[in-house]
């Protein structure tokens, strides 16, 4: 995410980062490089112009130039202005005081409206809501079927009246159905076109007038850069959107759309799509995104992901097992699954401070290695998983054959597990255990 922009901004900051004293000329030279980096990232020219003007005005003041670390002060200002550019604070969904909350999903064809309608439904379901998806796209072949399929995958009901009824009437019918069945969120998947046309906008205006949605969320493909901003501006002028969902942000190395949409439309980015899975939808935090763009990481999101994947009950049981030296391969597998629940290794690493996300694109993380490890463990008998010491040569060959792996991979897994056991024994019963005490004073780091 934003790998190219991050790399170019870091190169620009190097012009004044290590200098003990900065002149006004030094600051302007560095900001000229920042300006070029933003323009190359396909950020709207007007946005770049206003952004650089704001940063320059703040950065050439005596408070910065005469400070002990002027370079760091300039970077701090850039961070603050980037945050302000993208909206300053997180913008939450407008929830109706009397349900159902009505959300219209709009956008061009191919932007990902249907998939993100399901992602949003899944996100709200996790928060205790009871959403209903409504199929208002009666034009695109198989659009209704697609919504039914994704709705079933996330466990959310789908309302449809077929493709012979007007979308406005379908929306009205869905609203009545939601009220009757105590469903507190109605998400309308409206039709898109390959390009913006008057007929499409008129239909959206009719639906808006008929059911008065609390949210009109525009779904745009962030990888289209400047085109995404133009689309957002057109939709906003026609139907007055309330927010934006940026999709494919995990593949966007430039960042032009994320940095331009708010400034051009005046409407907040509410969610970002960061992958293909249905849980790959995150609320948009401008301050966290600015930190990621500047290579400062996103520790808060990483912690939230860890908390979501973290099972407190299992963690307590695991701590007790480690104290009793009863850690098994089943426990090892549980730990791997919890880590996988946080997302791909690339996503996790990209949130770590100081990690160059652009460098990660050349690093191939073998996610299938975790699949193979899981297959190896599941090919063992319960006794083997509890007492790996009984796994002799013939058992290793059987496990390898059963998991579709090689004996070398089985050996490697068993070696890793043995090393982990030794480390845990050292932590809970060895020198560290004696130093901190064995009766509750020493707290394991999970």
Secondary structure as GFF3:
##gff-version 3
##sequence-region A 1 446
A	DSSP	alpha_helix	3	17	.	.	.	ID=ss1
A	DSSP	alpha_helix	24	40	.	.	.	ID=ss2
A	DSSP	alpha_helix	45	59	.	.	.	ID=ss3
A	DSSP	alpha_helix	62	65	.	.	.	ID=ss4
A	DSSP	alpha_helix	70	85	.	.	.	ID=ss5
A	DSSP	beta_strand	101	106	.	.	.	ID=ss6
A	DSSP	alpha_helix	113	126	.	.	.	ID=ss7
A	DSSP	beta_strand	131	135	.	.	.	ID=ss8
A	DSSP	alpha_helix	143	154	.	.	.	ID=ss9
A	DSSP	beta_strand	158	159	.	.	.	ID=ss10
A	DSSP	alpha_helix	167	180	.	.	.	ID=ss11
A	DSSP	beta_strand	185	189	.	.	.	ID=ss12
A	DSSP	alpha_helix	198	211	.	.	.	ID=ss13
A	DSSP	beta_strand	215	221	.	.	.	ID=ss14
A	DSSP	three_ten_helix	222	224	.	.	.	ID=ss15
A	DSSP	alpha_helix	226	239	.	.	.	ID=ss16
A	DSSP	beta_strand	243	247	.	.	.	ID=ss17
A	DSSP	three_ten_helix	249	251	.	.	.	ID=ss18
A	DSSP	alpha_helix	256	265	.	.	.	ID=ss19
A	DSSP	beta_strand	269	273	.	.	.	ID=ss20
A	DSSP	beta_strand	281	283	.	.	.	ID=ss21
A	DSSP	alpha_helix	286	293	.	.	.	ID=ss22
A	DSSP	alpha_helix	299	309	.	.	.	ID=ss23
A	DSSP	alpha_helix	312	323	.	.	.	ID=ss24
A	DSSP	alpha_helix	329	340	.	.	.	ID=ss25
A	DSSP	alpha_helix	345	350	.	.	.	ID=ss26
A	DSSP	alpha_helix	357	360	.	.	.	ID=ss27
A	DSSP	alpha_helix	368	378	.	.	.	ID=ss28
A	DSSP	alpha_helix	382	386	.	.	.	ID=ss29
A	DSSP	three_ten_helix	388	390	.	.	.	ID=ss30
A	DSSP	alpha_helix	393	403	.	.	.	ID=ss31
A	DSSP	alpha_helix	407	429	.	.	.	ID=ss32
A	DSSP	alpha_helix	431	436	.	.	.	ID=ss33
###
